[in-house]
Amino acid sequence: MLEEKIIGLKKQLIEYASILENMIDNSIKGLKQKNLNLLNEIINCYEPQINKFEIEIDELCINIIAQYAPKGKDLRIIVMTLKMNKDFERIGDHVVNIIQSGIFLIERPVLKPFIDVLEMSQTVRKMFNDSITSFITENTELAKNVCERDKMVDSQNLSIIKELISIANLDNLSIEKISHIIRISHNFERIADLSTNICEDVIYLTLGKDIKHKKDEETEKIKVLFVCSHNSARSQIAEAFLKKLGGNRFDVMSAGLEPGNLNPIAIEVMKEIGIDISGNKTKSVFDLYKQGLKFHYIITVCDKSAAEKCPIFPGLLTKTIHWNFEDISTFQGNYEEKLEQARKLRDKIKSAVELFIKENSAFTNDIYYISKEHSF
């Protein structure tokens, strides 16, 4: 009886996956053909179906556990089904995001062809299909192959974003269109990630081997990038304080939109409290972006234009926070008066960093992000 229930559960999950495959296929087709009717149909017809499936599969899994108290592999299958059900729901949400941005772009003059995005979407579509096949057939080799392809999608997504950043630098009027193309690319990349999650679960189900959590100390750290206009004072001070006060929990860098020279007053006021930043080098935020670096937080410490111009970093989910601090280079008065103003600024930045550390005391890489805007 339990075996029949599990077979029925698998059938429902496969039917759910089939609807998602149709959603992905039709979203790609709608983007390629600029077909608004097809895109709207996906939202109106398919989305209610997947919502219904999610609820039914959850209830069925819970009922099987309550009624039969399964053990061993049977229990692992049911637990994996619950996890896949949640992944499926997220994939459906990502497809809807793709469609919404596609509708926005189709209704406006063309910025650029979708060729590279559509090429990536085909890779993602095949990954999702193969992840389901690997689950049905318990094919660990196919599952491992899907996991490897995730790296290719990450690379494709990065290339797309780099090109769009270059366009944005030349044409500020296209920013809104560019943000929607980036959104489409990012959501396809997330579908690839979720397909990879499914395959990692298949490997665990079949081999009893967990390949998800092989993280070294470096990847466990909270990665933070401080950004200001020139990386000459405010971002350098914030970086120095987080390194000193945050201990080993943070991996910290700073950069500027247009890097200049270290401000001697900033060096002096930090030296007064025993922190030497005189040997620091200024860096470009765009150079860091091109290196493919990943951050959990990007904190801008000057005017809001820095946050708006800062590129979208790939990989880890990034939360942008804005702290509004005065520019040392604008301080008025003689040298001593400027020093006194810089000391007050230094102390404000320290307070902001201390609050940031406190707010992130329960941080995990997967789920904990705080978005706050401070004006000091």
N, C-alpha and C positions, 0 to 999 in steps of 0.2 A: 504493500500500500504506500509506504514512504517513497519507494522507487518511482511509482506512478506519479506521485505528487511532484517529485523533483523533475521528472520528464516534462510534466505539464508546465512547471515553472520555467524551465529552459525554453519551451515553445513560446511562452508569452514574452520572454526576454528577447528571443529572436525576432518575434513580430514587432516588438518595440524598436529594435535595432533597424529593421527594414524600413520603418517609417522615418527614422532619422536619416538613413541613407538616401531616401527619396528627398527629404528636406535639403540635405547637402547638395545632391545632384541638381535639384531645381534652383537652388540659390546660385550655384555656379552658372547654370544655364541662363537664369534671369539676368545676372550681371553681364554675361557675354553678349546676350541678345538685347540688352537694355529693355527688358520686358517687365513693365510695372505690374501688369495684371498677374503674371506668374508669381512675382515676389509677394504681392498682397495676398494671393491665394494660399501661399505657404503659411503665412501668419494666421489667416482666418480659418483654414481647414485643418492644417497639420498640428498646430500648437495645442488646440484643445484635446486632440487625440493623445499626444505624448503626456499631457498633464494627467489624463485619465489613467494611462498605463502606469505612470509612476505610483499613483495611489494604490492601484490594484495589486501591483507586484509587491509593494511594501506590506500590504495587508496579508497577502498570501504567504510571504516569508515568515511573518510573525505567527500566523496560524499554524504553519508546519512545525515551527519550533515549539510552540505551546502544546500541540497535539501529539507530536511524535518524539520530542526530546532527542533529535538526531545527534550522532557523534561522529568523530573521525572525519573522513572525506565528505560525507553527506553534510555535516555541519559546515565544513569549509566552503562547500558549493553554495549553501544558502547565504552564508556571510558574504561571500564574494558577489553573489547576486544582489544583495542589498547595496553593496558598494558600487557595483556597475550601474544599478538603477539610479543612484545619485549622480554618477558620472554622466549617464545618458541625459538626465535632466539638465545638467550644466551644458552639455553639448547642444541641446535644443535651445537653451538661452543664447549661446554663442551664435548659432545660426540666425536667430532672430536679430541679434545685434548686427550681423553682417547684412541682413536684408534691410534693416532700417537705414544703415549708412548707404547701401546701394541705391535705395529709393531717393535719398537726398542727392546723391551724385548724378543719377540719371535725369533728374528734373532740372539740372543746371548744365551750363556749357562744359564741354570736356576739358579736363586739365591734362590728363595723360591717359594712354591706353592702359587697360587692366592686364596686359600680357603677363607680366611677372607675377602679379597676384594670382591670376588664374592658373599659371603653371604651378605655383605653390599649392593652390587649392586642390589640384588633381593628385598631388602627392599625399595631401592630408586625407582626401577621400579614400584613397587606396589603403592608407594606414588604418583608418577606421574599419573598413571592410575586412582587412586581414586580422585586426584585433578580435573581431567577432568570430571569424573562422578559427582562429587559434583557440578561442574559448570552447567552441562547439566540438572541435576535434582534439582538444588538449594537445595542440602542436606547439611544443616549447621552442623549437627552432624558428618557426614563423613568428612567435612572440618575441624572441630575441632580435629578429630582423627588424620588426617594427620599432623596437626600442632604439636600434641603431639609426633608423631613418629619422628619428626625432631630431638628431643633430643636424641633418641636412635641412630640415624645415626651419630650425633656429637660424641657420646661416642664411637661408632665403629671406626670412623675415628681416634680419639685420640689414641685408643688402637693399631691400625695398625701402626701409626706413632711412638709410643713408642717402639714397637717391632723393627721397622726398625732402629731407633736411636741406639738401643742396638747392632744390627748387624753391623752398621756403626762403632761403637766404637771398634769392634773386627776385622773388615776387611775394611780398608780404600780403598782397590782396588774395592770394590763394590759400592762406593758412587754414581756413575752415574746411575747404575741400581736401586739403592734404591731411588734416586730422581725421577725416572720415575714411580715407584710403588706408591710413595707418591703423585705424580701428578695424577695418576689414581684415587686413593682414594679421593683426594681433589676435583676432578672434579665430582665424584659421589656425594660427600657431597654438592657441589654447586647445583647440579640438585635437591637434596632434599630441599635445601633452596628456590629455585625458585618454586618448587611445593607447598611449604608452602606459598609463596607469593600469588600464585593463590588462595589458600584456604582462606587466609585472605581477599582477594578481594571478594570471594563468600560470606563470612560472612557479609561484608559491604554491598554488593549488596542486600542480602536477609533481613538482620536485621537492616541495617543502623548503624551498630556498628563497629567502627574502633579499631581493636586490635593491630595495627602495632606499634603505637608510644607511648606505655606506658613505657616511659623511665624516670628513676629517675635521679637526679643530677649526680650520680656516673657514669652512662653509657654515659652521655653527655660529660664527660671529655675526653681529648686526652690522651691515655694511652701510656707511654713511658718507655722503659727499656734501661738503659745504661749498656754496657757490656765491661769488659776488662779482662785481664788474671786472676788477683787475687782479684779484687774488693777491692783493698787496697788503691788506690789513685785517678787515673784519673776518673773512673766511679763514685766514691763517690763525687768528686768535681763537676762533671757535674750534678749529681742528686741534690746536695745541691743548685747549682745556679738556676736550672730550678724550684725547689720548691720555692725559694726566689723571682725570677724574673717573673715567669709565673703565679703567683696568683692562683686562683681556677680553671683555665682552664685546668690544667694538673694533671694527676695522675702518679706519677713518682716513679720508683724503679731503683736499680742498682744491678748487680750481676757479678760473675766471673766464668770463666771456671774451675779454680782451686782456690777456695777462700783461702786467707791467712789472715794475720793480717793487721790492719790499719797502714799505714805508718805514723810515727810520724812527718815527715816533712810536709806531706799533712795536718795533723791536725794543725800544727803550722801556715802555711801560710793562711789557712782559718780562723783561730782564729784572725789573724792580721786584717782581714776586717770584723770582727764581726759575723762570721758564725762558730758555734761549731759543728764539726762532730765527736768529741771524743767518743760519746756514741753510734755511729753507729756500727752495726754488719755486717760482711761480709757474703754474701750469694752465693749459687751455682745456676747458671743459669738452671742447670738440675733439681734441686729441685723445682724451680718455674715452670718449664715445666710440671713436674709430677703433680703439683697442678691444672693444666688445666687453668692457668691464660692467659688472652688475652691482646694483645698490638696492637696499631696502628703502632708504630714505635719501632724498635730495633736499637739502635745506638751503634756501636762498636767504642771504643775510643783508640784502640791500633793497633797492626798490623792486616793485613787482615785475618790472620789465625783464629782470633776470629770470624769474620763474617762467615767463611766457616764451623767452627765447631759448631756454635750456632744452637740449634734445631729449627725446624719450629713450631711456636706456633699455636695452633688451634684457631678456632673461627673467630675473626675479621681479616680482611685483614691486613697483616703486611708488612710494607715497611722497608727494612734494609738499613741503612745509615752508611757509614764509615767515621770517623774522625781520622786522623793520628796524634797521640800525643806521645811524648817521655815518656819513663818509668822512673819515679822518682828514682827507685831503681838503675838505671844505671848511675845516675849523679856522676861526679867525683869532687874531691877537698875536702876541709875541710867543716865543718858543715855550716859556713856562706856562702861559695860559693854554696853549695847545696841548701841552702835556697833561694839564689838569683835566681838560675835557676828554682826552684819550683815556685817562684813568677811569673816569666815570663810565665811558663806553665799554672798556675792558670788563668792569665789574658787572655791567648789565649783560654782556655776553656770557660771562661766567654763570650768572643766575639762570639764564635761559638754558645753558648746557646742563646745569644741575637738575632743572625741572625735566628736561628731555630724558636724562638718565633715570629719574624717578618714574616717569611715565612708562618707560620701557622695561621696568623690572620684571614684567611677566611676559616678555616678548617670546614668540616662537616664529620660526621662519615661515610657517604655513598660514597662520590666521591672525596674528595680532599686529594691527597697524593703527596709529593714532594720527589724526589730521587736526592740527591746531595752527592758528595764525596768531602770532604774538606781536605786539607793538610795544617796544621798550623805550 
